[in-house]
Amino acid sequence: MPAVSKGDGMRGLAVFISDIRNCKSKEAEIKRINKELANIRSKFKGDKALDGYSKKKYVCKLLFIFLLGHDIDFGHMEAVNLLSSNKYTEKQIGYLFISVLVNSNSDLISLINNAIKNDLSSRNPTFMNLALHCIANVGSREMAEAFAAEVPRILVAGDTMDSVKQSAALCLLRLNRTSPDLVPMGEWTTRVVHLLNDQHLGVVTAATSLITTLAQKSPEDFKTSVSLAVARLSRIVSSASTDLQDYTYYFVAAPWLSVKLLRLLQCYPPPEDGAIRGRLTECLETILNKAQEPPKSKKVQHSNAKNAVLFEAISLIIHHDSEPTLLVRACNQLGQFLQHRETNLRYLALESMCTLASSEFSHEAVKTHIETVINALKSERDVSVRQRAVDLLYAMCDRSNAKQIVAEMLSYLETADYSIREEIVLKVAILAEKYAVDYTWYVDTILNLIRFAGDYVSDEVWYRVIQIVINRDEVQGYAAKTVFEALQAPACHENLVKVGGYILGEFGNLIAGDSRSSPLIQFDLLHSKFHLCTVPTRALLLSAYIKFINLFPEVKGTIQVVLRSDSQLRNADVELQQRAVEYLRLSCIASTDILATVLEEMPPFPERESSILAKLKRKKGPGNLHPDLDENRKERSVNGGTADHSSTTSNAKVFASPTTSTDLLGLGSTIATQNSAPPASKGASLLVDVFSGNTAAFPVATPVAVGPVADENFSSFLPNTPQVAYANATLPTAEEPEDKFVCKNNGVLYENQLLQIGLKSEFRQNLGRMYVFFGNKTSTQFMNFAASVVCQDALQAQLNVHAKPADPTVDGGAQLQQILNIECVSDFVDAPVLNIQFRYGGTLQNIAVKLPITLNKFFQPTEMTSLDFFQRWKQLGAPQQEVQNIFKARHSMDTEVTKAKIMGFGAALLDGVDPNPFNFVGAGVIHTKTTQVGCLLRLEPNTQAQMYRLTLRTSRDTVSQRLCDLLSEQF
Amino acid sequence: MIKAILIFNNHGKPRLSKFYEHYSEDTEQQIIRETFHLVSKRDENVCNFLEGGMLIGGSENKLIYRHYATLYFVFCVDSSESELGILGLIQVFVETLDKCFENVCELDLIFHVDKVHNILAEMVMGGMVLETNMNEIITQVDAQNKMEKSEAGIAGAPARAVSAVKNMNLPEMPRNINIGDISIKVPNLPSFK
């Protein structure tokens, strides 16, 4: 007998639904619905009290109307009333309405909560289940507040029925997700873990889901679940297919529970206990063995269930990444699936292999499947599968197979689905750059990209090729020759014209010797494309022309004719017109020398993170950007206890590496330019100089020189994901790091389980340079690594800190160096903050540390005689210029230490100035960009009282105060 | 976690939508349309997984779907779910519906949307899998029906009789009834005997 008999529905509802279905047009449907809504509204508002049956009928109608996509703005109250009915059917429909229609911020929540409370305490399991379902489905904060304490109690109470336990476990899981702060951990946690031993497999399944989520948040509390999960898994895996009765699904024993248990185990590293570990390995081997056995049923359900367990087991093996034999077996198994006739299995095998490719044990094994994967790319009918194949090729790419993979991806690009072309273009561009041994290959690859999929080549890609060509002398001639040839095609993509224009403008001279590519031919070729191009490209071409005038004086006349033509000088576009006017003028009046200076070859670009990589990150979201780490599994957590690299090794590394720091202050001038503008705009400022500072007339100059730099994307270094989990954001509190660094420039700034930050810095006058060393203390790579410096509020105007981009990844045990250039504009108090963000395992880590950049760093010591000193001391006699502080000594009052500290502070220590030999006197000048502030200081120790008196006199009151504050903390 | 469960027919008409994360009503409708658009243009015999649409979180989420005769069953899940596991769950859901409605067809879903919701609630709760054992699910549904019957009692009987008669006369029923062969070809599970 069917569980639902078809006849006993509500007639009114059936009629209404039939009416709707008979409507010939959308308008008729809306009309019928409005009529019904009016009817229901009047019934609800009417004087006659409705019986439960009618209420139920009308609520069902509303649900149907809602499903069709119409707003329902009434009926909520009636639904809430149904909750308090004693009849199951009415209660049920009330709960259904609420879980479908009521959103979490409804003002009815308190009424609903009331009904739920009654049902939870009713001891009727059906009612309790309805209530728990409602909490889980709505999951609002108010509900969490009301029931976060109650639900755990129900879950672990001895007399709770199995079905209620199941619901309670999942309800608690939902509350923990929506309002983790409200769900108290407590004695119930241990009892929840023991639910893994429950008789009822449904309870175990629900409990495993709950524990997995909780264990991701606090692994330590649920560590005991590992042994229980392994034991349970082992019993399932080794059971005969009939042992578990109803939980056997198409001859597979409890597949969903097995999957859940394997997921739970992925929250932890391999078990340390040898016995448990052995048992787990045995389970995994059994699962792998079963895959080789002949299927017990031909049904797809059987193989699906079996393989669901198998794939999860493989995920666990990859997660543990510790048993080479299992890894190789996993890889072989996936290899078999790559050729399986089931599309689903091929898809999943490609996906799993992507993560496997990052394991050092199996990377080589994965590479052996390259032909199969390439074949998949060519022959799969399903675009989702092809996309996985692209991902896997990207992941398995290394120096040895880069050329083959890039070639295959390029040829696939010609036929690829439009939706994934841009992503493939980015991936090809990244691989080509990353594994380019010879840059001619790189240039060819990018030009092919433009040729095959020009529309999908974003600006970042062609910017990058230009950056690379400009930075590498050896490829410039080849690049010029290649673009020249490529431009000869009758129809070429506009991006090619851009690259061609830029490169010929810079390096056209390298191929001008050949009569086939003489200056005039080059120019004619470029100009033949001019009229087909959009305005930005034309602007770029105009700049290329003026560069030609410098490179090849012989074509000057021809180009001037072009510039002078009406279509340029009177162009409707103001940018083009301006460029034409200005370039023409420049070419007429500037001498060859000036032209040569102004139009000099572009200086090399500073090395920076590939903007393409940044783009791919943006496109793919925070996950998935780099092949080297499994980031797809968001639910997987950081597992504690992986910080096994001893901190001594990373300590040593922090201080060992900065070999370049010996002469960094010879770079004073570069620092200045880098602070004010990107170095590539040098040409621009020169241009401005030529025309005696008439900057307003020459805004054009900037685009000429800046070109590819324009995209320099510092914003990508700023934390741009607001929903970061502040997992390990432990701000150092014990000692303000800036205090520690006031009198010294090097040391460890910050350290936690994952990361150590070391500093080495040097300052001269108002400039400074700081080397920041990020040491990865774990064995796992940090992904999406980004560190940025933020100067808040007033500090923005007082201090410039420019962080040079650094690599986005830090390998396990390795160290990353980042350089900060610092410029002090005026005196300041606050310290800039270094924000560090990276992905470790699946979790985003955020760390913010104050950088120890203090005003005294910009001290220059000044030696002076006793006479000078007192003369200046008296000159600085105004009351606001002096700041004095009397304070108790916090360290031992050792004369030598004190001397060292004053010198470390930056002032010159003046011997024999003060009549009292026990006093210390210092002098120096604080350099800021705007002013220089002379500073005198005097420290009078009183050893008997263990006190100091510190007096500072400077020409600025704020400086006196700040220096006094800083120095007082040191003694 | 399961983010949403959608059932719609070959023309994109929603037959059931259940969201386990909150979206505005408009967005829910848009998600249904977007999902239909993504799923319906796929050939038969391609794989059952694809990346989610932009509205429901893009590549962070996967759509796992099955197409039975006139209906698409689509589960939108995040990366914490096993793809094949969810595919199996869809099968369990459909088999259960088939047991409960005797050869389930699209019309059953239309006229008994509350029942379908109740069956689903026995399987998935707050986005997590609650129960996968079909016998257990059917036992629960049966128990509910018994309660319903006993509550309806004599008062409900005339209404039921009338509706039974009227249903037979519904004009468009025959037109659609032959799509009732939802062709799931539910096997008789050996373990059920």
Interface residues (C-beta under 8 A of the other chain):
Chain A: P2 A3 V4 S5 K6 G7 D8 G9 M10 R11 L13 A14 V15 I17 S18 R21 N22 Y53 C60 L63 F64 F66 L67 L68 G69 D71 K87 Y88 T89 Q92 I93 L96 V100 N103 S104 T126 L132 H133 A136 N137 G139 S163 Q166 S167 L170 C171 L173 R174 R177 L201 G202 T205 A206 S209 T212 T242 Q245 D246 Y247 T248 Y249 Y250 P255 W256 V259 R263 K299 Q301 N304 A305 N307 A308 F311 E312 T343 N344 R346 Y347 L348 R381 D382 S384 V385 Q387 K620 G621 G623 N624 N632 R633 K634 E635
Chain B: M1 P14 R15 L16 S17 K18 Y20 H22 E25 Q29 I32 R42 D43 N45 V46 C47 N48 F49 L50 E51 G58 S59 E60 D78 S79 S80 S82 E83 L84 G85 L87 G88 L89 Q91 V92 K99 C100 F101 E102 D108 I110 F111 H112 V113 D114 K115 H117 N118 A121 M125 G126 G127 M128 V129 L130 E131 T132 N133 M134 N135 E136 I138 Q140 V141 D142 A143 Q144 N145 M147 E148 E151 A152 A155 G156 A159 R160 V162 S163 A164 K166 N167 L170 P171 E172 M173 P187 L189 S191
